[in-house]
Amino acid sequence: MWPFEIFLAALSHILYGLSVQARRLLSSFVTTYCCELISSYLTQIKTNLRTQITDIHLEDQLKLRVTGT
């Protein structure tokens, strides 16, 4: 094996590990963002329909809001 081939093999191993760590880190931010967004939607729905909403209606409204974006 040439030294350059050894270098490329080592580099690909390092980059693979780095990409796995990056995906783990980024997925936590995406999950947090989604939770915050849904919480915000829930607050908006409850504010607009406070007097006329039941748990079933709230769940339906939240499903519509989340899937509509």
C-alpha positions as CSV (number, residue, x, y, z in Angstrom):
1,M,0.0,0.0,0.0
2,W,1.2,3.5,-0.8
3,P,1.4,6.0,2.0
4,F,-1.2,8.1,0.4
5,E,-3.7,5.2,0.3
6,I,-3.0,4.6,4.0
7,F,-3.7,8.3,4.7
8,L,-7.0,8.2,2.7
9,A,-8.1,5.1,4.6
10,A,-7.4,6.7,8.0
11,L,-9.0,9.9,6.9
12,S,-12.2,8.2,5.7
13,H,-12.4,6.4,9.1
14,I,-12.0,9.7,11.0
15,L,-14.5,11.5,8.8
16,Y,-17.1,8.8,9.2
17,G,-16.8,9.1,13.0
18,L,-17.1,12.8,12.8
19,S,-20.2,12.6,10.6
20,V,-21.9,10.3,13.1
21,Q,-21.2,12.7,15.9
22,A,-22.5,15.6,13.8
23,R,-25.7,13.8,13.1
24,R,-26.3,13.1,16.7
25,L,-25.7,16.7,17.7
26,L,-27.9,18.2,15.0
27,S,-30.7,15.8,15.6
28,S,-31.0,17.1,19.2
29,F,-31.4,20.6,17.9
30,V,-34.1,19.6,15.4
31,T,-36.0,17.7,18.1
32,T,-35.9,20.6,20.5
33,Y,-37.0,23.0,17.7
34,C,-40.0,20.7,16.8
35,C,-41.1,20.5,20.5
36,E,-40.9,24.3,20.9
37,L,-42.8,24.9,17.7
38,I,-45.6,22.5,18.7
39,S,-45.8,24.1,22.1
40,S,-46.1,27.5,20.4
41,Y,-48.9,26.2,18.2
42,L,-50.7,24.8,21.2
43,T,-50.5,28.1,23.0
44,Q,-51.9,30.0,19.9
45,I,-54.8,27.5,19.6
46,K,-55.7,27.7,23.2
47,T,-55.6,31.5,23.2
48,N,-57.9,31.8,20.2
49,L,-60.4,29.2,21.2
50,R,-60.2,29.3,25.0
51,T,-63.9,29.3,25.8
52,Q,-65.1,26.7,23.2
53,I,-62.4,24.1,23.2
54,T,-62.3,20.6,24.6
55,D,-59.4,18.1,24.8
56,I,-60.6,16.3,21.6
57,H,-61.0,19.6,19.7
58,L,-57.6,20.7,20.9
59,E,-56.0,17.5,19.7
60,D,-57.6,17.8,16.3
61,Q,-56.6,21.5,16.0
62,L,-53.0,20.7,16.9
63,K,-52.8,17.8,14.4
64,L,-54.1,20.1,11.7
65,R,-51.7,22.9,12.6
66,V,-48.6,20.6,12.8
67,T,-49.3,18.7,9.5
68,G,-50.3,21.9,7.7
69,T,-46.9,23.5,8.0
